[in-house]
């Protein structure tokens, strides 16, 4: 870096902006955000449209459940698109950028939004971070990667035991996390919760939301070399992940590095299942280090 470039570096503390994954909300990252804030770092978790404070809970989802109604009740999330997600996150990035650099991170499906925001406003991002997240490069969308050999060991099919409606008909993927079927509980535990206790799995289920926009997995999600590809990039591998298997995570890393050989991925690995939890010390340490650079 020459003297002129060094003089133009923004040395204010960065803000971490965290994007949640499918059927969830910012609540899943609350522990991570709290720990980073207690260490003196600026951080915020975004609720995507239709999630968190805007979440929709069908009447049939309440107790006692009405499974027939749950399978057919329309959802406002059916009208939400990836462009709405990008607009929400880009707005938060712009507001945070007034106060210093921005690190944009996403988990799981949140990686799609991270990449699309990176394509749209690369000059406002100082780093993008993928936490066991989809980082599409060669293939156009999440759905395409689900069919790859690297995804063959994913336990995603076990989560479909919780699905109670046809996504093509409702426009949302509706999962009944409150199901009394033991197969749903055990499927969630195996696919995303690893060595969580049963009590931990129960707490996780109560943080998850029934509806997710069905079009996101088919949305164009590739990072573009001339925009997204210019942003420094970190991938945090979860080596015990059985939803987004390590082999698929490695494929994302390798594809990104082939696209941008002069901007290789900073790779970290943590022995964690898909849902972490995200406040585990190793992950907090990684984000604290990135924020302190």
N, C-alpha and C positions, 0 to 999 in steps of 0.2 A: 504494500500500500504506500503510495507516494504521500508527500507532505500535504498536498492539496486535498487528497481523498481523506486522509486522516483528520484533517481539520473539519471536514464536513460530516464526520461520523456523529450520529446522535448519541450522546453519552447519558441521556436520561434513563432511569430504570425502565425496563420493558414491562408491558402488560401481557399476561397470558390470557388468551381467549380460548375457552374449551367448548367443544361441540360434542354433544351426546350422540349415542347411536339409536338404533331402531327401537320403537315401542318403549321409550324411556324419556328421561328429562334431565335437567341440570342437577336434580337431586342426587344422582349417582356420583357426581363429581364433587359433592359438597365437602366431603372429607378432605380431598386433595386441595380444594380451594382454601379451606380453613387452615390446613397445615402450611401452605405457601404464604398465606397472609400473615400467619403468626411468625413466619421467618422474615417478614418485612417485604415480601414480593407482592406486586400488584397482580391480581388474578380475578377472573370472572368466568362463570359458566353460563352459556346462553341456552335459553329454552327456544327450540325451533318452533315455528308456527304450528299450532294444534297440540302443543305439548306443555307440560308443566302447569302454569297458571291458566293455560288455554286448553287443557286436556279435555277430551270428551269421554264421558263414562256412560255408555248406554244404560237405559233403565233396567234392561234384562241382566246387566252385569252385577247389579246390586243384590243384596240378600233379602229374601230368598231369590235365587236366580231363576230366570225364565229363559231356558236355553233356546226355545223356539223363537222368541222375540229377539234374543241376542244374535241369532243367525241372520236376521233380516232388517233390523233397525238401521235406517240410513245414518251416515256419519258426515259431519262437516269436513272431516279431513280428506274426503274423496276429491274435493276441489283444490286441494293444496298441491303445489308442484315443486320441483327442485329449484325453480327460479325464485319461489317464495322463500325457500330455505336460504338461498344465496343472498337475497336481498336483506333478510334479517341479520345474517352474520356480517355481511359487508357493512351494514349500518353500524354495528357494534365496533367493528374494526376501525372505521373512520372516526368514530367518537373517541376511541382509545388512542388512536394515532396522534391526536392533538396533544397528548401528554407524553409521548415518547414512542419508542419502538414497540412493535406488536409481534408476539409469537402466537400463531394460530394452531391449535391442536384438535384432533378428532379421534374418536374411538369407534371401531366397528363401522357401521354405515355412515357415521359422521365424517369418515374420510372422503366420501363423495363430495360433501359440501366443502370440505377443506380444499380439495383440488379445484373445484369450480370457482371458489372465491380466489384461489391463487391465479387462475386464468384471467379473472376479471380485474383484480386490483393488485397485481404483483408488486408494484412500487410501494404499497402500504404495508407489506409484510416483510419482517426481518427473518423469519424462520417459519416453516410448517413442520408439524410433528404428527406422526401417525402412530397411534397406540393400538396395536393389534387391529389395525383399520384397513379398509379397502383403499388401495392406492392404484387405481386403474391407469394403465399406460398402453399396452399393446391391444387389449380388448376393450370394447366400447363401454361396458357397464358391469355392474355387480353380477347380474344374471349370467353373463357369459363366463365369468370366473367360477361360478358355482358348478359349471360343467367340466372344469379342467381336471386333469389327473392329480394336480397338487391339492385339490379339494376333496379327493375321494375318501379321505378318512374323517371328514367333518361329520359331527353328530347333529348337524342341522335338521335332518329328518325327524329326530326325536322331539324337536320343538314343535313340529307340525301336529303332534298329538294335542296341543293346546288350541289349534285353529278351529274356529267354530263357524266360519262363513266362507263363501267363495269370493276371493279378492276381485275376480273379474266382474262379479255382480255388484258388490258393495263399493268397490273402488278403494278399499282399505284392507290391510291384513289385520284381521281381528283375532286376538288370542285371548283365551279365557284363563288367565293366570290364577283365578280363584277356583278352578275346577276341583271337584272332589275326587277325580280320577288319580290314583296313585301314580299312574304312568306319566302324567304331566309333571308331577313333582320330581320324580326320579329322572325324567328326561331333561328338565331344566338343570337339575343338579349335575348330571353327567356332562351336558353340553357346555355349560357356561360357568359352573360354580366350583368345580374341582373338589377341593378338600373342605369346602364350607361345611359347618355343622348343619343339621336339619333346621335349627333355629335361624341360622344365617341365611339359608335358602328361603325360609318363610319371610324374613325381612326383605330379601331381594324381590320376591314376588310382589310384595306390597309397594315396591317402588316402581314396578313396571306398569305400563299403561296398555289398555286393550287394543287401541287402534293405531295403525301406522299407514301413512299414505302408500298405496300399492304401486305407484308408478316409479318410485325412487330406484328400485333395483334395475329398471329398464332405462333409466335416464342416462344420457351421454355423460361420462364421468372421467374421461381421459385428461390427464394433465398435459398441457401443451409446452413444448420445449422453449418456445420464444417468450413465454410468460411465466407460468408456473415453474418451468425448468430453471429459471434464473434465481429462484429463492432457495437459500440454504435449507436443507431437509434432514430431518431425523426420523428414524423408524425405531420404535420400541417394540421388540419382539416379545410376545408372551409365549414361552416355550412349552407351557402346559395347556395351551389353548386348544380346545377340541371343537370349537365352532368355526374359527378361522385358523386352520391348522398351520403349524410352523412352516411346512412346505409351501403353502400358499403365501404366507407372509414373505418368505424368501423370494418367491417369484416376483412379488411386487417390488422388492428391493432391487433385484437383478434387472428387471425391465426398466425401472427408473434410472439406474446407473448406465444402462446402454443408451438411453435417450439423452442423458446429460453427462457424458464422461468427464467433463471438466467440473462438474458439480456433484460429486459422489455422495451417497447417503451416509450420514452419521448413524451407525447401527448400534443399538444397545439391546441387551437381552435380560429378561427377568423371568424367573421360574414362577409363573403365575397363570391361573386359568383366565378365561375370557373377561370376567368381571372383576378381576384383580384380587381384592378390592383396590380402588384407585388411590386410597390414602395409605397404601403400604409404603413403608419407609424407602424402599429402593426406588419407587417411581417418584416420590416426593423429592428425593435426592437428585434424580436426573433433571427434573424441571427446575429445581433450585440452581443447579449448575448452569443450565441453559440460560436462565434468567440473569445469572451473575456474570455472563461473558462480556 
